[in-house]
Amino acid sequence: MKGDDFALSRVPAEARRPMWEVFMIRFGAVVTLSQFIVGATLGYGMTLKETLIATLLGAVLLEVISFLCGVAGTWEGLSTSLLTRWSGFGRLGSSLIGLIIGISCIGWFGVQNSVFAQGMNKALGGIIDIKIMSLLTGLAITLLVVYGYKMLSYTANIAVPGFLLAMGIATYRLLSKYDINTLMNSSPPGPHLSLGVAITVVAGGFMIGAVITPDLSRYNRNAKDVFWMTLLSIFGGELLVTFLAVLMSHAVKSADVVTIALDLGGWLAAALVILSTIKINDLNLYAASLGISNFLDAVFGIKMNRAVLTIIIGLLGTLGSILGILDRFVNFLTILGTAIPPIGGIMVVDYFILRRYRHELEESREQGQLPEVLEDWNPIAIVSLVIAFLIGYFFKGGLNPTLNSLLAGMIVYYLLMKLYMVIVPNKNAKFINEKIY
């Protein structure tokens, strides 16, 4: 699958993979340093029981969005940014979605590459300059992603056990130093967190990953595989990491991951934990390449080879981490994080409820092609996305910005589309159809 990796086409039946293989990649996206940070943060301000309840409730929301988006990706064999062409946004609208996802993932690639490089630099005793280390780590991950889905699978099969080994070392030392029953029933060492805040932290922490589930689920063979892939990865991964993170934060009385890893596992565990960023970073770069590829094709008609594109955006992300400009980029990425959840909500409403292009998708699916009929823009989807973003960004009530924008996107889009169908029934809920293939 080197090169194109079906960036602008359906994944054919012969390229679909076993559930466990896709699961390992997805599991690797959940069992990460970022999830450990979430768990340690919650554990610092909550009891173990409170944290697990919050994690379960947050995971339910993530599972619903992941499964619905993932099933659409599996049935159609399309990536998230390509699927949005026929699930709400149209050709040019999907290019905007691809650009948003791409920029967000490139940014996080650079940010996490900096973390990766700093961790490796400390593990090696600082013998290599941090900028050179950032270059080496960025190039290494970029080359892995050039080979597409296949290399993601190989990487996950190595990195996931490595992260679990680090957790095992820290857990062993935790059990040898502290009484487990005491830790499980201990009070939180920090200021108390409310259940509502904790639930939104859990859900918001992986919402972007839930929305881009089709990037991986397009390789699943059926909806059953998607169900188990998403369910086991989200619930198994989040509960496992959170459980351990809470116990460790209570033992060390800190929410700082490096402090916890050093105190309980030593430098080996700390290095392995930092190394685990490779799992989420290769997915960042992979999703970015798919999103930007769709943008270039839809707007400029450029069908750039995905391997070449991956190298270019990998170098951009690496350059950002070397120059340190991405430290200031986090605020911008947070804004994008409010814009991405309603994309998934609008896509789910359009594909499963309104079903505007399901007939065209099903007909073309039998031939292994993309539908010929497609609108340039769906103005209602764009308006709904903007309204949802504004609600998520400015409205301080409700649940949290991520969930507020998600729910607003689904409700506003559905109501406006229904109104449009009443006003202009002869348009069949579509906008300026045209052939583009």
C-alpha positions in Angstrom: 0.0 0.0 0.0 3.0 2.3 -0.4 2.2 5.6 -2.0 -1.5 6.2 -2.7 -3.0 4.0 0.0 -6.5 4.6 -1.4 -6.4 8.3 -0.4 -8.9 9.3 -3.2 -10.7 6.0 -3.8 -12.6 3.2 -2.0 -10.6 0.6 -0.2 -11.5 -2.6 -2.1 -12.6 -5.9 -0.5 -9.3 -7.6 -1.1 -7.5 -4.9 0.9 -9.6 -5.2 4.0 -7.9 -6.4 7.1 -8.8 -8.6 10.1 -10.5 -6.9 13.1 -7.6 -7.5 15.5 -5.1 -5.8 13.1 -7.1 -2.6 12.8 -7.9 -2.8 16.5 -4.2 -2.8 17.4 -3.7 0.5 15.5 -6.8 2.0 17.2 -5.8 0.6 20.6 -2.4 2.3 20.1 -4.2 5.6 19.5 -6.0 5.3 22.9 -3.3 3.7 25.0 -1.0 6.7 24.9 0.8 9.3 26.9 -2.0 11.8 26.4 -4.5 9.3 27.9 -2.2 8.7 30.8 -2.1 12.5 31.4 -5.9 12.6 31.4 -6.0 9.7 33.9 -3.4 11.2 36.1 -5.2 14.6 36.1 -8.5 13.0 37.0 -6.9 10.9 39.7 -5.2 14.0 41.2 -8.6 15.5 41.8 -10.9 12.4 42.2 -11.2 9.1 44.0 -10.7 5.9 41.9 -14.4 5.1 41.9 -15.3 8.6 40.7 -12.7 8.6 38.0 -13.8 5.2 36.6 -17.5 6.3 36.6 -16.5 9.5 34.7 -14.3 7.5 32.3 -17.2 5.0 31.6 -19.7 7.8 30.9 -17.3 9.7 28.7 -16.3 6.5 26.8 -20.0 5.8 26.0 -20.2 9.1 24.1 -16.9 8.4 22.3 -18.1 4.9 21.4 -21.4 6.2 19.9 -19.6 8.7 17.6 -16.7 6.4 16.8 -19.1 3.5 15.9 -21.4 5.5 13.7 -18.7 7.4 11.8 -16.7 4.1 11.6 -19.6 2.1 10.1 -20.1 4.7 7.4 -16.4 4.5 6.6 -16.5 0.7 6.5 -19.6 0.5 4.3 -18.2 3.0 1.8 -14.5 2.2 2.2 -13.7 5.9 2.3 -11.6 8.1 4.6 -13.2 10.8 6.7 -12.4 13.7 4.5 -13.5 11.9 1.3 -16.6 10.5 2.9 -17.8 14.0 3.9 -18.2 14.8 0.1 -21.4 12.6 0.2 -22.2 13.0 3.9 -23.1 16.6 4.3 -20.5 18.9 2.8 -20.1 18.4 -0.9 -16.9 18.5 -3.0 -15.5 21.9 -2.0 -17.1 21.7 1.5 -15.2 18.4 2.1 -12.0 20.1 1.0 -12.5 22.6 3.8 -13.0 19.7 6.2 -9.9 18.0 4.9 -7.9 21.2 5.4 -9.2 21.7 9.0 -8.3 18.1 9.9 -5.0 18.2 8.1 -3.8 21.5 9.8 -4.9 20.2 13.2 -3.1 16.9 12.8 0.0 18.5 11.4 0.1 20.9 14.3 -0.3 18.1 16.9 2.3 16.1 15.0 4.8 18.9 15.6 3.8 19.4 19.2 4.0 15.7 20.1 7.2 15.4 18.1 8.7 18.0 20.5 7.6 15.8 23.5 9.0 12.7 21.8 12.4 14.4 21.1 12.7 15.8 24.6 12.0 12.5 26.1 14.5 10.7 23.9 17.0 13.4 24.6 16.7 13.0 28.4 16.8 9.2 28.1 20.1 9.5 26.2 21.6 11.9 28.8 21.3 15.0 26.5 24.2 13.9 24.3 22.3 15.0 21.2 21.2 18.6 20.6 17.4 18.9 21.1 16.9 20.4 17.6 18.8 17.6 15.9 16.8 15.1 18.0 13.6 16.7 16.9 14.7 16.4 13.2 15.6 12.7 13.7 12.4 11.8 15.4 10.2 13.7 13.0 11.9 12.1 10.0 11.7 8.7 11.5 7.9 8.9 12.0 7.4 10.5 8.6 9.2 7.6 6.8 7.1 5.1 8.7 3.8 6.8 7.6 5.0 6.9 3.9 4.3 3.2 3.8 0.7 3.8 4.8 -1.6 1.5 6.7 0.7 -1.4 6.6 3.5 0.4 8.5 0.9 1.7 11.0 0.1 -1.9 11.8 3.7 -2.9 12.3 4.4 0.2 14.4 1.4 -0.4 16.6 2.4 -4.1 17.1 5.8 -2.8 18.6 4.8 0.4 20.3 1.7 -0.8 22.1 3.6 -3.6 23.9 6.4 -1.1 24.7 3.9 1.3 26.3 2.3 -1.6 28.3 5.8 -2.8 29.3 6.4 0.7 30.8 3.1 0.6 32.6 4.0 -2.9 33.8 7.3 -1.8 35.3 5.7 1.2 37.0 2.8 -1.0 38.3 5.2 -3.6 39.7 7.1 -1.0 41.6 3.8 0.6 42.7 2.6 -2.7 44.1 6.0 -3.4 45.8 6.1 0.1 47.5 2.4 0.8 48.3 -0.6 -1.1 49.6 -3.0 -1.4 46.7 -6.2 -1.4 48.8 -5.1 1.8 50.5 -4.5 3.5 47.2 -7.8 2.3 45.7 -9.7 3.9 48.7 -7.5 6.9 49.2 -8.7 10.5 48.8 -7.5 12.5 45.9 -4.2 14.5 46.6 -5.3 17.6 44.8 -8.4 19.9 44.5 -11.6 18.0 43.9 -12.9 17.8 40.3 -16.7 17.5 39.6 -18.1 14.5 37.8 -19.4 16.7 35.0 -16.0 18.3 34.3 -14.3 14.9 34.4 -16.7 13.4 31.9 -16.2 16.2 29.5 -12.4 15.9 29.9 -12.6 12.2 29.0 -14.8 12.7 26.0 -13.1 15.9 24.8 -9.7 14.3 25.0 -10.4 11.8 22.2 -13.3 13.4 20.3 -11.1 14.2 17.2 -10.0 10.6 17.2 -13.6 9.5 17.2 -14.6 11.8 14.3 -11.7 10.5 12.1 -12.5 6.8 12.8 -13.2 6.2 9.0 -9.5 6.7 8.3 -9.0 3.3 9.9 -12.4 1.6 9.8 -12.4 1.8 6.0 -10.0 -1.2 6.3 -12.6 -3.2 8.4 -14.5 -5.9 6.7 -18.0 -5.2 8.2 -19.9 -3.3 10.9 -19.4 -6.1 13.4 -15.6 -5.6 13.2 -16.1 -1.8 13.6 -18.1 -2.4 16.7 -15.5 -4.6 18.4 -12.6 -2.5 17.2 -14.0 0.7 18.6 -15.6 -0.8 21.8 -12.5 -2.8 22.9 -10.0 0.0 22.1 -12.0 2.8 23.8 -13.3 1.0 26.8 -10.3 -1.3 27.3 -7.7 1.3 26.5 -9.2 4.2 28.5 -10.2 2.1 31.6 -6.8 0.3 31.7 -4.7 3.4 31.4 -7.0 5.5 33.6 -7.0 2.9 36.4 -3.2 2.7 36.5 -2.8 6.5 36.2 -5.1 7.1 39.1 -3.3 4.7 41.4 0.0 6.2 40.5 -1.1 9.8 40.9 -2.4 8.9 44.4 0.8 7.1 45.3 3.2 9.9 44.1 0.7 12.6 44.9 1.3 14.3 41.6 -0.5 14.7 38.3 2.9 15.2 36.4 3.5 12.2 34.2 7.2 12.5 34.1 7.4 12.7 37.9 5.2 9.6 38.2 7.2 7.6 35.6 10.5 8.5 37.1 9.4 7.8 40.7 7.8 4.5 40.0 9.6 3.1 36.9 12.9 4.9 36.5 14.3 6.2 33.2 13.4 3.0 31.3 9.7 3.4 32.0 9.9 7.1 31.4 11.6 6.6 28.0 9.0 4.0 27.0 6.1 6.2 28.0 7.6 9.1 25.9 8.3 6.7 23.1 4.6 5.8 23.0 3.9 9.1 21.4 5.1 7.5 18.2 1.8 5.6 18.1 -0.4 8.7 18.1 1.9 10.7 16.0 2.0 8.3 13.1 -1.8 8.5 13.1 -1.7 12.3 13.2 0.5 12.4 10.1 -1.5 9.7 8.4 -4.8 11.6 8.9 -3.2 14.8 7.9 -2.0 13.3 4.6 -5.5 12.0 3.8 -7.2 15.3 4.6 -4.7 17.5 2.6 -4.9 15.0 -0.3 -8.6 15.5 -0.5 -8.2 19.3 -0.3 -5.8 19.4 -3.2 -7.9 17.1 -5.3 -11.2 18.9 -4.7 -10.0 22.5 -5.0 -7.1 22.3 -7.5 -7.6 18.9 -9.2 -4.2 17.8 -8.0 -3.9 14.1 -7.3 -0.6 14.2 -5.4 1.0 10.9 -4.4 0.2 10.4 -0.8 3.8 9.3 0.0 5.2 12.6 -1.4 2.6 14.6 0.4 3.3 12.8 3.7 7.0 13.7 3.4 6.2 17.4 2.7 3.8 17.8 5.6 6.0 15.7 7.9 8.8 18.1 7.2 6.6 21.0 7.9 5.5 19.6 11.3 9.1 18.7 12.1 10.3 22.2 11.2 7.7 23.6 13.5 8.9 21.5 16.4 12.5 22.5 15.7 11.8 26.2 15.6 9.6 26.0 18.7 6.8 28.0 17.0 4.3 25.2 17.9 4.4 26.2 21.5 2.3 29.2 20.4 0.3 27.1 18.0 -1.6 25.1 20.7 -4.2 27.8 21.2 -5.0 27.8 17.5 -5.2 24.0 17.6 -7.6 24.2 20.5 -9.8 26.5 18.4 -9.7 23.9 15.6 -10.6 21.2 18.2 -13.9 23.0 18.7 -14.6 23.0 15.0 -14.0 19.3 14.4 -16.6 17.6 16.6 -19.6 19.0 14.7 -18.1 17.7 11.5 -18.7 14.2 12.9 -22.2 15.1 14.1 -23.3 16.6 10.7 -21.8 13.6 8.9 -23.8 11.1 11.1 -27.0 13.0 10.6 -26.6 13.3 6.8 -25.5 9.7 6.3 -27.8 7.8 8.7 -30.9 10.0 9.1 -31.3 12.2 6.0 -29.6 9.6 3.7 -29.3 12.2 0.9 -26.7 10.3 -1.2 -27.1 6.8 0.1 -28.6 5.6 -3.3 -25.7 7.0 -5.3 -23.2 5.6 -2.8 -24.7 2.1 -2.9 -24.9 2.0 -6.7 -21.3 3.1 -7.2 -20.1 0.9 -4.3 -21.1 -2.2 -6.4 -18.8 -1.0 -9.1 -15.9 0.0 -6.8 -16.2 3.6 -8.0 -17.1 6.9 -6.5 -20.5 8.5 -7.2 -20.6 10.6 -10.3 -23.3 13.0 -8.9 -22.1 15.4 -6.3 -22.9 19.0 -5.1 -20.1 21.6 -4.9 -21.3 23.0 -1.6 -24.0 22.3 0.9 -24.5 25.8 2.4 -26.6 24.5 5.2 -23.8 22.2 6.4 -21.3 25.1 6.3 -23.7 27.4 8.2 -24.4 24.6 10.8 -20.7 24.1 11.3 -20.1 27.8 11.8 -23.0 28.1 14.3 -21.9 25.0 16.2 -18.3 26.3 16.4 -19.5 29.7 17.7 -21.7 28.0 20.3 -18.8 25.7 21.4 -16.3 28.5 21.5 -18.4 31.3 23.2 -21.1 29.5 25.2 -19.7 28.8 28.6 -22.6 26.8 29.9 -23.8 23.3 28.9 -21.3 20.4 29.0 -18.0 21.7 27.6 -16.9 23.3 24.3 -16.3 20.0 22.5 -19.7 18.4 23.4 -21.6 21.7 23.0 -20.3 22.1 19.5 -21.0 18.4 18.6 -24.6 18.5 19.8 -25.3 21.9 18.3 -24.0 20.8 14.9 -26.3 17.8 14.8 -29.4 19.6 15.9 -28.9 22.8 13.8 -28.1 20.8 10.7 -31.1 18.5 11.0 -33.5 21.3 11.6 -32.3 23.5 8.8 -32.2 20.6 6.3 -35.8 19.7 7.2 -36.8 23.3 6.8 -35.1 23.4 3.4 -36.9 20.2 2.3 -40.2 21.8 3.1 -39.4 25.1 1.3 -37.8 23.6 -1.8 -39.1 20.0 -2.0 -38.3 19.5 -5.7 -34.5 19.9 -5.0 -34.5 16.5 -3.2 -32.4 18.1 -0.4 -29.5 18.5 -2.7 -27.6 21.6 -4.0 -26.6 22.1 -7.6 -25.7 18.5 -8.6 -22.9 18.1 -11.1 -20.7 15.4 -12.5 -17.1 15.7 -11.6 -15.6 12.3 -12.6 
